[in-house]
Amino acid sequence: MDRTWPKLAHFLIVLTLPLVFLAVSLRAVTGHWLVRWEYGKPDFPPDPYGLTTDERIRLASVCVDYLTTGAGIDLLADLRLSGGEAAFNERELAHMVDVKRVFWSILWAGVVAGAVVVGGTAALAARPATHPRAPTALMGGSILTLAILVGVGGLMLTQWNVFFTGFHELLFPPGSWTFPTSDTLIRLFPERFWMDVGMTVVGMIVVQAVIVGVGAFLWQRSERRT
């Protein structure tokens, strides 16, 4: 048992660290700041059906509030366009329920993964015999993250439609995530929005992986000197 648990802790840290980075990045981009940043870009595509930038920011910000709080779907169901009509139809509302379920599933998985990483690292570092494994595991998780991103980021850059379609088919029921261009969700969140979000998430994950990886490397080197 004394020989098995350090290997298991090491393996779990490496395996779960990428999920921690993903959850942190996903939560970071799900904020009003991203909505304002996107719509503030001079080359961001305008709404072909006439929604103003201010109206898009207002509606999109409420969508963010729905996703990130305990609000029910009524928050979106009661939302109205400037003309008084309902902002979202039943299919759009059903999809937003699915999006919130996936969003919080990833966040909670990230919390569990974070507990594994912190607990496993502390357990390894607490004993002289297993201490060297702690920085090695963190560095391994960072390297694994970067290796995954090479494939995912490359696919996003070269085959965006393949990535976007595969991502949605994996997480959502078939046929539930495609909408006419006249629907409000598409008008608020065109493909350009999701491309920017995807690359922002990738960038944040890279930064986290580099910071943790470099920190683990320096930790490992300092241990070798003592």
Sequence and secondary structure as in RCSB ss.txt:
>XXXX:A:sequence
MDRTWPKLAHFLIVLTLPLVFLAVSLRAVTGHWLVRWEYGKPDFPPDPYGLTTDERIRLASVCVDYLTTGAGIDL
LADLRLSGGEAAFNERELAHMVDVKRVFWSILWAGVVAGAVVVGGTAALAARPATHPRAPTALMGGSILTLAILV
GVGGLMLTQWNVFFTGFHELLFPPGSWTFPTSDTLIRLFPERFWMDVGMTVVGMIVVQAVIVGVGAFLWQRSERR
T
>XXXX:A:secstr
 TTHHHHHHHHHHHHHHHHHHHHHHHHHHSSHHHHHHHHTSTTS   TT   HHHHHHHHHHHHHHHHSS  THH
HHT B TTSSBSS HHHHHHHHHHHHHHHHHHHHHHHHHHHHHHHHHHHHTSTTTTTHHHHHHHHHHHHHHHHHH
HHHHHHHH HHHHHHHHHHHHS TTSS   TTSHHHHHS HHHHHHHHHHHHHHHHHHHHHHHHHHHHHHHHHHH
 
